[in-house]
Amino acid sequence: MNKLLKYNQAKYEILNVIAKDKLKVGDRLPAERDLSSRFNFSSISLRRALKELAEQGYVEKRHGSGTYLARSVCNWEKKGEMMFLEIVRSDIPPTASTYQVKEFMRERNIDLKILTAIRPDTNIANAASSCIGIFVSGWIDEEWIAFLKMLDIPMIIIGSNPFMNIIPTVDWDWEKAASMMVKEFVHKGYHKIGLITGAREYYPSRLIYNGFCNAMKKAGLGVNERQVVWIPVGQSYEAISDFLNLGDKYDAIVVEAGPLLQFQICYWGRDAKKPELGVLGVIGFDKPSEKVMAMSFKKSMYLVAAEAFFESLNQPGYFESSILIEPVLIQNPRHIENA
């Protein structure tokens, strides 16, 4: 990974030297020895960078004379191309927003190629071969991990996945968010707390469940299956209605933001006293209520991933482990910013 990054970094710095020194077509570039000492690149990295620049028509190598500029280079010259690969299931449309990543890269002269896929194939491999790195989001399994590693291209996974310990990942800290919400409810004196989260196979839901259970146990409160609603894909109303029909009375319920609207609809018209809600991953509410708390996050995971990758271009080894974005408790939803 670092070898590829070092080579690309050398290539970008050579282009910057050409632009900064205002070299014109036919002008001679600084000698490899001078470039090496100027930027602390190895001769292997420099020669590989110059070789590709020659193949792209930017420079011309003249034996015994040096390297000369063969094509005009401006400050706005593109630094390369990234791929944003969203992995979906056949029955689920893509949901990830790439706008922030695309804008961030555009401002730094890096194009973003966006692809959606269900399974690995040669088309993805061919498209990735010209990219300096890959953002990956969605339903990642062992087959995808093996395929992505085979590409041998720097990558960052955006969002929770079972492989966060072996591939750099940027994600919201769902486990900590659920734990903090439970602690807040316990601090308020609540003892009967429920959880409504997503499907069992949805990895963030499992992290939320872990955080919920750990915080409940630390507070000396038991957890049983009646307290937890796992919502299968496409069955939100059925699962929530079944949960409410059990007749258990809760002081508070921790709700993942996804099924919040369905919960409110299912609860509408019931005579029972409405519990206080703690919503995880919320973006905002139309009408703030003192019966609702929200757990948001300090930064967009997409923007943090873009920042981390760009830094890694200049600092090889900068991003070698996963980054978890801290949650923040918001008592008044009117002040929630888009995470």
C-alpha positions in Angstrom: 0.0 0.0 0.0 2.7 2.5 1.0 4.7 1.6 -2.1 1.8 2.7 -4.4 1.2 5.8 -2.3 4.8 6.8 -2.4 4.9 6.5 -6.2 1.8 8.5 -6.6 3.0 11.2 -4.2 6.2 11.4 -6.3 4.2 11.8 -9.5 2.1 14.6 -8.0 5.1 16.5 -6.6 6.8 16.4 -10.0 3.7 17.9 -11.6 3.7 20.6 -8.9 7.4 21.4 -9.6 6.7 21.8 -13.3 3.7 24.1 -12.6 5.4 26.0 -9.8 8.7 26.6 -11.8 6.5 27.6 -14.8 8.4 25.2 -17.1 7.5 25.4 -20.7 7.4 22.7 -23.3 11.0 21.9 -24.2 12.4 23.0 -20.8 14.5 20.5 -18.9 13.3 19.1 -15.6 15.5 19.1 -12.5 17.8 16.1 -12.4 16.5 12.9 -10.6 19.2 13.5 -7.9 17.9 17.0 -7.2 14.2 15.8 -7.1 15.2 13.0 -4.8 16.9 15.3 -2.3 14.2 17.9 -2.6 11.3 15.6 -1.7 13.1 12.6 0.0 11.8 10.1 -2.6 13.7 6.9 -3.5 15.1 6.6 -7.0 12.7 3.7 -7.6 9.7 5.9 -6.8 10.9 8.8 -8.9 11.7 6.6 -11.9 8.4 4.9 -11.8 6.6 8.3 -11.6 8.6 9.7 -14.5 8.0 6.6 -16.5 4.2 7.0 -16.2 4.4 10.7 -16.9 6.3 9.9 -20.1 3.7 7.3 -21.0 1.0 10.0 -20.5 2.9 12.4 -22.8 3.9 14.9 -20.1 7.6 14.4 -20.3 10.2 13.0 -22.7 13.3 11.2 -21.6 16.4 12.0 -23.7 19.3 9.5 -23.2 22.4 11.2 -21.9 20.6 14.6 -21.7 17.8 14.4 -19.1 14.0 14.7 -18.9 12.2 17.4 -20.8 8.7 18.8 -20.6 6.7 17.5 -23.6 3.2 18.7 -22.7 1.9 21.8 -20.8 1.1 21.3 -17.1 -1.2 23.7 -15.2 -1.9 23.9 -11.5 -5.4 22.6 -12.2 -4.0 19.4 -13.7 -5.9 16.4 -12.3 -4.0 14.4 -9.7 -5.8 11.2 -10.4 -9.1 9.3 -10.0 -10.7 7.6 -7.0 -13.4 5.0 -7.1 -16.5 5.0 -4.8 -17.8 1.4 -4.8 -21.1 0.8 -3.1 -22.0 -2.8 -2.5 -25.7 -3.5 -2.5 -28.0 -6.5 -2.3 -30.3 -7.3 -5.1 -33.4 -6.3 -3.2 -32.0 -3.1 -1.7 -31.3 0.1 -3.6 -28.1 2.0 -2.9 -28.4 4.5 -0.1 -24.9 6.0 0.5 -24.6 9.7 -0.3 -21.3 10.5 -2.1 -21.8 14.2 -2.5 -19.4 15.3 0.3 -16.7 12.9 -0.9 -17.1 14.0 -4.5 -16.9 17.7 -3.6 -13.9 17.2 -1.3 -12.0 15.4 -4.0 -13.0 17.8 -6.7 -11.5 20.7 -4.7 -8.3 18.8 -4.6 -8.3 18.0 -8.3 -9.1 14.3 -7.9 -12.0 12.8 -9.9 -14.4 10.4 -8.3 -15.7 7.4 -10.2 -18.9 6.0 -8.7 -19.9 2.3 -9.1 -22.7 0.1 -7.7 -22.3 -3.6 -7.6 -23.8 -6.8 -6.1 -20.9 -9.2 -6.6 -17.2 -8.8 -7.6 -16.5 -8.9 -11.3 -13.8 -8.1 -13.9 -15.5 -4.8 -14.8 -14.8 -3.5 -11.3 -11.2 -4.7 -11.4 -10.7 -3.0 -14.8 -12.2 0.2 -13.6 -10.1 0.2 -10.4 -6.8 -0.4 -12.2 -6.6 3.3 -13.2 -7.5 4.6 -9.7 -5.2 5.8 -6.9 -7.6 4.4 -4.3 -11.0 3.1 -3.5 -13.8 4.0 -1.1 -16.0 1.1 -0.3 -19.5 1.1 1.3 -22.3 -1.3 1.8 -22.8 -5.0 2.4 -19.3 -6.3 2.6 -18.6 -10.1 3.0 -15.6 -12.4 2.9 -15.8 -12.7 -0.9 -15.6 -8.9 -1.3 -12.7 -8.7 1.1 -10.7 -11.3 -0.8 -11.5 -9.5 -4.1 -10.6 -6.0 -2.8 -7.3 -7.3 -1.4 -6.5 -8.8 -4.7 -6.8 -5.4 -6.4 -3.8 -4.2 -4.3 -5.0 -0.6 -4.3 -5.2 1.6 -1.2 -8.8 1.5 0.1 -11.0 2.8 2.9 -14.2 1.2 4.0 -17.0 3.6 5.0 -19.4 2.2 7.5 -19.6 -0.7 10.0 -18.5 -4.1 8.8 -17.2 -7.3 10.4 -13.6 -6.7 9.0 -12.8 -3.4 10.8 -9.8 -4.9 12.5 -8.1 -5.9 9.3 -9.0 -3.2 6.8 -9.0 0.5 7.6 -12.6 1.7 8.2 -14.3 5.0 9.0 -17.5 4.7 10.9 -19.7 6.3 13.5 -19.2 4.7 16.9 -22.6 3.0 17.1 -21.8 0.9 20.1 -20.7 3.9 22.2 -23.7 5.9 21.0 -26.2 3.2 22.3 -24.2 2.9 25.5 -24.3 6.6 26.2 -28.0 6.8 25.5 -28.7 4.0 28.0 -26.5 5.7 30.6 -28.4 8.9 30.1 -31.8 7.2 30.6 -30.5 5.4 33.7 -29.3 8.7 35.1 -32.8 10.0 34.7 -34.0 7.2 36.9 -35.5 5.0 34.1 -35.3 1.2 34.7 -37.5 -0.3 32.0 -35.7 0.5 28.7 -36.4 -1.1 25.3 -34.4 -1.1 22.0 -35.7 -0.9 18.4 -32.9 -1.5 15.9 -32.4 -2.8 12.3 -32.1 -6.3 10.9 -29.8 -8.8 12.7 -27.6 -9.1 9.6 -27.1 -5.3 9.5 -23.8 -4.8 11.2 -24.5 -1.4 12.8 -27.6 -2.9 14.4 -25.4 -5.6 16.1 -23.1 -2.9 17.4 -26.0 -0.9 18.7 -27.3 -4.1 20.4 -23.9 -4.8 22.0 -23.7 -1.2 23.4 -27.2 -1.4 24.7 -26.7 -4.7 26.5 -23.4 -3.8 28.0 -24.7 -0.5 29.4 -27.8 -2.2 30.8 -25.7 -4.9 32.5 -23.4 -2.3 34.0 -26.4 -0.5 35.4 -27.6 -3.7 37.0 -30.6 -4.0 34.6 -31.5 -7.2 32.9 -32.0 -7.6 29.2 -34.4 -10.2 27.6 -35.6 -10.7 24.1 -39.0 -9.0 24.8 -37.1 -5.7 25.2 -35.4 -5.8 21.8 -36.9 -5.4 18.4 -34.8 -6.6 15.4 -36.5 -5.2 12.3 -36.2 -7.5 9.2 -35.9 -5.6 5.9 -39.3 -4.4 4.7 -41.1 -5.4 7.9 -40.8 -2.4 10.1 -44.5 -1.9 10.8 -45.2 -5.6 11.5 -42.2 -5.9 13.9 -42.9 -2.7 15.8 -46.7 -3.5 16.1 -45.9 -6.9 17.5 -43.5 -5.3 20.0 -46.1 -2.8 21.1 -48.9 -5.4 21.3 -47.0 -7.3 24.0 -48.3 -4.6 26.3 -45.0 -4.0 28.2 -44.7 -0.5 29.6 -41.4 1.2 29.1 -39.9 4.3 30.7 -37.7 4.9 27.6 -36.9 3.3 24.2 -33.7 3.5 22.3 -34.6 3.7 18.6 -32.3 3.6 15.6 -33.1 6.6 13.3 -34.2 4.4 10.4 -37.5 3.0 11.9 -38.3 6.1 13.9 -41.1 7.3 11.6 -42.7 3.8 11.6 -42.5 3.7 15.4 -44.3 7.0 15.7 -47.0 5.8 13.2 -47.5 2.5 15.0 -47.8 4.3 18.4 -50.2 6.9 17.1 -53.7 6.6 18.8 -52.6 4.2 21.6 -53.8 5.2 25.1 -50.6 4.1 26.8 -48.2 6.7 28.2 -45.6 7.3 25.5 -42.0 6.5 26.7 -39.2 8.9 26.2 -37.3 8.2 23.0 -33.6 8.2 22.4 -32.9 8.3 18.7 -29.5 7.1 17.4 -27.9 8.6 14.2 -30.6 11.2 13.9 -30.3 14.1 11.4 -33.2 16.3 12.6 -36.8 16.6 13.7 -39.6 18.9 12.4 -41.0 19.4 15.9 -38.6 19.2 18.8 -40.0 17.6 21.9 -38.8 17.3 25.5 -39.7 13.6 25.3 -37.0 13.0 22.7 -33.3 12.9 23.0 -31.0 12.5 20.0 -27.5 10.9 19.6 -25.8 12.5 16.6 -22.1 12.4 15.6 -19.4 15.0 15.4 -18.6 14.5 11.7 -19.8 12.9 8.5 -18.1 9.5 8.0 -17.8 10.2 4.3 -16.0 13.5 4.9 -13.6 11.9 7.5 -12.8 9.1 5.0 -12.0 11.6 2.3 -9.8 13.7 4.6 -8.0 10.5 5.8 -7.3 9.3 2.4 -6.0 12.6 1.1 -3.7 12.9 4.1 -2.4 9.4 3.4 -1.3 10.6 -0.1 1.1 13.0 1.6 1.9 10.9 4.7 2.2 7.2 3.8 1.1 5.2 6.8 -1.2 8.0 8.0 -4.3 5.8 7.8 -3.5 2.2 8.8 -6.2 1.5 11.4 -9.9 2.2 11.7 -11.4 5.5 12.8 -14.5 5.7 15.0 -16.3 9.0 15.1 -17.4 10.1 18.5 -21.2 10.4 19.2 -22.6 13.5 20.8 -25.8 13.7 22.9 -28.2 16.4 21.9 -31.0 17.3 24.3 -32.7 19.8 22.0 -33.2 18.4 18.5 -33.7 21.9 17.0 -29.9 22.2 17.1 -29.1 18.9 15.4 -26.8 19.4 12.4 -26.7 17.1 9.5 -24.2 14.5 10.4 
